[in-house]
């Protein structure tokens, strides 16, 4: 039955498979192939390099700290985004005056250009002309402007804050859609049984939100992992790799060091890390598992 079903379905799923192959499979395979080539600073292929590019990549002394930064960046941004978005979605699911206007306002950080939003934050925190620094000086919290974006750790934390800011709208709407798909009878049954607000949310609402949260988490992992604009604007001027993730390291290998082939190897490692992280998440969370009702 299955053998006959697959050929019958091919005309319907064939275009999607071709699109996936063209947009995902071919670029991924080409990236792996490029990582095994000896490329000049101008991209000229000078022949095969075997695993030399990977050996050059792992010879970078700061690679270990860059990987740690990447894990902190992804886990921190995604986790904080999910917590804030779950609370915000719960609030927006209530009926209150002006709810439509508030829902529309939530979309602004998502609709705006990421580079523009990040640049605004960068200049707001400038120690000399930033309005945020001026405000802190005026109210007496600071004696003079502080370089929030001039030191690696502080700049990295600012970049994480901006990433959360631009990620919350999409995540909130995804969880809000999940909330609105939950039958009202479930909440009412919890009230009748005497469950408190937290108990109803923990044992009734949250399990029903598992698919929506899983979708939001996976998309956020991909977006945050590959988020170059935010880190480039906030931490791009900091020397060395003290505030870099694997994505910004790839960019620096190309732009500053002219190592296109080593950057290709870094891209392959980046891709592998994303696949592993998502696979572990899906294995642990099992978003498609049947929900007990």
Number of C-alpha atoms within 10 A of each C-alpha: 5 7 7 8 9 11 11 11 10 12 10 10 11 12 11 12 13 12 11 12 13 12 11 11 14 12 12 16 12 11 17 17 15 22 26 20 23 21 22 13 14 10 12 11 13 10 10 14 15 13 13 16 24 20 12 13 19 14 10 9 10 14 17 11 16 20 16 13 18 21 17 14 21 21 14 16 25 26 15 17 25 21 13 16 25 23 13 20 23 16 13 18 15 9 9 9 8 8 14 11 9 11 17 10 12 18 16 12 17 16 11 11 12 17 15 13 16 23 16 12 21 21 17 17 22 19 18 14 12 18 16 17 23 20 13 15 15 12 9 10 10 13 11 14 19 18 15 20 25 17 14 20 14 15 21 24 18 22 26 22 17 21 25 22 18 23 23 27 23 20 27 27 21 21 27 23 15 19 20 13 11 14 11 10 9 14 16 13 13 18 14 8 9 11 16 11 11 10 14 19 17 11 12 19 19 16 15 21 23 19 20 18 24 19 15 22 20 18 16 23 21 16 15 22 23 17 17 19 18 24 24 19 17 26 26 19 13 16 11 12 20 16 26 28 27 26 21 22 22 21 19 20 18 18 13 9 12 17 22 26 28 27 26 26 27 23 21 19 16 19 17 11 16 16 13 11 15 16 13 12 15 15 10 9 14 13 18 10 9 8 11 7 7
